[in-house]
Amino acid sequence: MIKKKINIAVIGLGQIGNYLLNELNTKKNDIELKTGKKIQIVAISAKNKNKKRKFKINKKIFYKEPLNIFKKKKIDILFEAIGQSDGISKQLVEIALKNKIHVITPNKALISKHGDYLSNLAEKNKVNLEFEASVAGGIPILRTIKEGLATNKLTKVYGILNGTCNYILSEMEKTKKSFPEVLKKAQSLGYAEPGNPKLDLNGYDAFAKIRILSSLAFNKKISKKNCIMEGIENIEYKDIEITSQLNFRIKLLGITEIIGGKLFERVHPALVKKDTYIGNVNGVMNAVIVEGQPVGESVLQGEGAGPGATSSALMSDLLSILRGNIKYPFGLPDFKRLNPLCYNEKKSSNSLYIRLEVIDKPGVLSQITKLLANNKISIERVLQTPDHKKKSASIVIITHKAFEYRSLNLINSLKKNKNVIKKPVLIRLF
């Protein structure tokens, strides 16, 4: 029996693309055994043909200009691993889908911004747009929602979605080192981008993933509304030490839920109890918790950073296509996915951890408590630690639940107070 040959192109040969290419080359026999299809890599492309890479590439099939691949090769499946939200990434995927070429990508920035348009293209041309690797690395969370939990009514999805941030926070707690020191180590280990890790640290990466999860979990179009998005750049070891004494850990959480029929998405650092499941997910691990009926609560955990975990998800998408599973990218037909009604985040409420560095003199604490009272935020606990050498003090306040808009008003007032000598730190309790 002659097995069908499948032509594959891999565009983007950074850490993920290069690792994936090696996986494709070394696991051809395993792929054929499991799918009955022979794959052959007929084209690869990246910015630099001669860049030193972990795995050797076949320069005979290298294209400096990736768009030329469509003119010179018959492609069945395209892997896009460049990672841009627009530009060449969008152009390549768009052309491939229009030419009835299946697309597999780990590009969460692209999917969270243009997923609706691209999924519609895939649907019209009866090809797959697969993006399992765009969320939570090696955890099969998207396939779990699309297939394993397909008949459940989901109401909430949350978890640790950025392995880089989770590693940094865990390592700061373990080593008692500063944020810059641990970030440098994360970069040396390949957990954080060596050049500019900003998109991991400022919450953007996790927020892109939350938007994809929202769309899948709640059968909606991808939300375009600006919501709460905060990263971990302002977290100091001092915060980790203080919150630990209060029996909390700091985690960067991505949360999406339906409240009163409206979508509420957010990404921010949160205080979680040490004895909770999510409070004990450390290192580069990701964890996603799904709540719904009748399933109740489902938990998935695994590595969320690194080329190995990402390539595992990319290979899973490949095998799904090779087995002939043509399906809707977001789990149901495009015309059935409606635009979400969005919850007013300013009316959400949380208890708060607020840390202030202030001039140590009489009357400062009373000024601060008055500002809280003016904003109708009640105090549960106050810790004050003086530094006599610097003539300053750290004030930590744990509040009862307060509306988001009142919290923001309070922080703005504190910033203007001449006795507050550093930017206030605010972390919500979860």
Secondary structure, 3 states (H helix, E strand, C coil): CCCCEEEEEEECCCHHHHHHHHHHHHCHHHHHHHHCCEEEEEEEECCCCCCCCCCCCCHHHEECCCCHHHHHCCCCEEEECCCCCCHHHHHHHHHHHHCCCEEECCCHHHHHHHHHHHHHHHHHCCCCEECHHHCCCCCCHHHHHHHHCCCCEEEEEEEECCHHHHHHHHHHHHHCCCHHHHHHHHHHCCCCCCCCCHHHHCCHHHHHHHHHHHHHHHCECCCCCCCEECCCCCCCHHHHHHHHHCCEEEEEEEEEEEECCEEEEEEEEEEEECCCCHHHCCCCEEEEEEEEECCEEEEEEEECCCHHHHHHHHHHHHHHHHCCCCCCCCCCCHHHCECCCECCHHHCEECEEEEEEEECCCCHHHHHHHHHHHCCCCEEEEEEEEECCCCEEEEEEEECCEEHHHHHHHHHHHHHCCCECCCCEEEEEC
